[in-house]
Amino acid sequence: MMKNSLLTAIVEICLSLVALIVLLPLWLLISLFIKLESPGPIFYRQKRVGQQEKLFTIYKFRSMRVNTIPPLELGAVKHDHLLVTKMGYIIRRFKLDETPQILNVLKREMSIVGPRPCLPERLPTMTPHEKTRFSCLPGLTGWAEVNGNVELSFQEQVALDIWYVQHRSLWLDIKIILKTLFVVVVGSHKNESALKDAQAFYQKGFD
């Protein structure tokens, strides 16, 4: 297990460094358009819950107008939300707003594939069973991400995350990465079949 974890970390760091170099020109272009379109910082920083419930700061390109609405009240923001800027629409639609989380992968706060990191405000209402999603590093992409993403409720996301944690493997991670590329092209759609399996598995934890 230790060897596999070390190998995974080395591979992910190498892949992230390559992605960083390849994406840097695009990042500079995105940064320029963000600054030209609306006042505010280029990057959006937010506390999220990581492995073993440790808090860390997640990085994103700012895709919305600066506001003071609490994240939980704001809810899941789709790329056509009223607060989303024109540049924000584009980078959200093609998942480019999430790419700065490559830096989180390099810092080993995140993995390439894993449950998406949730807000700290969610923790007090989560059951021990639901918190099993924190047994591994959160991911840039994940099972919930490729089976509905913002089309899902938080509980549906949790069910899919728990299913992933209990079934994760190299082949599943490869499948998720390939499905992520598909989602980038065609957009997010709720996968009722995957959700049904995950919810059935989720319910077993309470039986």
N, C-alpha and C positions, 0 to 999 in steps of 0.2 A: 504493500500500500504506500509506504514511504517513497519507494523507488518510482512508482507510478505517478505520485503527486509531484515529485521533483521533476520527472520527465515532462509531465504536463505543463508545469510552470516554465521550464526552459523553452518548450515548443511555443507556448503562448507568448512569452516575452519576445522570442525571435520573430514570430508572425506579427506582433504588435509593432515592433521596430520597423519592419518592412512596410506595414500599412501606414505608419506615421510618415515615413519618407515619401511614399507614393501620394498620400493625401495632403501633404503640406501645401502644395500650390493651390489646391481646391480650398483648403482651410483659409488661406490668405484672401482668396476671392470672396468667400462667404463672409469673412470678418469685415471686409470693405463694404459690402452691400448692407450688412447689419448696421454698421455705423452710419451709413448714408441715409438709411430709411427711417430710423427712429432713434431718439435719444435713449441712452442707457448703455450698460456694459455689453461687450461682445459675448461673454460667457455667462451662463446661468449656473450658479452653484447652489446646491441644496443638500441638507443632511439626509442620509438614507440609512437603512438597517442592513448590515452585511452579515457575514458568516458569524455564527455564535452570538448574534444580536449586537455586534459591535457597530457603533456609528462611524460613518465616514462621509466625506464630501464628494458628491457626484458632480461631474462636469458635463455641461451641454452647451451647444450654441443657443443663445437667446433667440427664441422664435416668437415671443409675444411682446406686446407693449408692457412697459413696466407698470405693475399694479400691486396693490396691497391685499388682494383677496387671499385668504388662507387656502393652502393647497387642497385640504379635504373638502372645503366648500366649493372650490373650483371644479373638483372632480376630474374625470378623464377628459382631457382636451384633445379633440380631433383637429386635423389640420385645417378645417374650414371654420374653426371657432372665431367669434367676433374679435377677440383680443389678439389673434394670431396675425402677424404682419404678412405682407406679400412675400417677402423672402422667407419668412417663417413657414408659410404654406408650402413652399417648394421643398425646403429642407426637412420638414416634417413628413411630407408625402413620400419622400425617398429615403427617410430614416437618417439623413445626414446630420440632423441635430444631435443624434446620440453618439456620433463618431468620436468626439473628444473623450469619451469614456475609455478609449484606448489608453489614455494616461492612467486611468484607474486600474486597468489590466496590468500595466507596467509596474504599478505600485503594489500589485497583488492584493488589491482591495476587491477586484472583480475578476471574473473569468470570461472567456469568450462566450461560453454557453453555460446557462444556469438560470435559476429563478430571477426574475427582475426584482431589484431591490425596492422595498416598500418604504413608505413614510414612517418615521418614529411614532407619529400620532396613532398609527394602527396597532401598535404593540399592546396597549392595555386591554384591548377587546379581543385579542387573539388567544385561542385555546392552546394548550401544550401540543395537541395533535397538529394544529395549524402551524405552530412554530417549528415543526420539523423541516420546513422549507429553508430554515436558516442553518441547516447542518452542512451546507456547502457554500462556496463562494457564489454570490449573485453574478448574473451574466449580462453581457452586451445584448444577447438575444437568448430566447428560451422557448420552452414548449408552449407557454401561454402566449408568448409574443407571436408565434407563427400559426396559432390556432384561434386568433380573434383579436388579440391585443386590446385596443381601446374600445372594441365592440363588446368586450366582456365586462361583467360586473366584477368587483373586487373578490367576492367569494368564488366566482368562476375561475378567476386567475389563480387564487390560492389552491383550488382543487387540481388544476392543471400542474401547478408547481409541485405539489405533493406527489402527484403521479410521477412527474419527472425525477424527483429526488429518489424515489424508490425503484425506478426502472433505468436510471442513467447508465449509459455505456458509451464506448467510443463510437459505435455505429449509430446510436441514437443522436449523439452530438453532431455527427456528420450529416445525418438526415435533417436536423434542425438548421444547420448552416445552409444546406441546399434549399430548404423551404424558406429561409430568410431571404435568399436571393430572389425567389419567386414572389414573395410578399412585396419586396421593394419594387418589382415590376408591375404587379397587378393590384397591389393594395391589400389591406387587411379584411378578412372575412371570417366570421365565426364558423368553426368546424364543429358541427353538432355531434358527429360521431366521436371525435376525440374528447369532447366535453362530456358526453354521456359516460364514456369509460372512466374518465377522471373523477366524475362525481360519484359513480358507483364505488370506486376505490377509496375515495375520500370518506364516504359514509361508513365504510368498514372500520375506520378508526374510532367511530363512536358506538359501534355495536358491542 
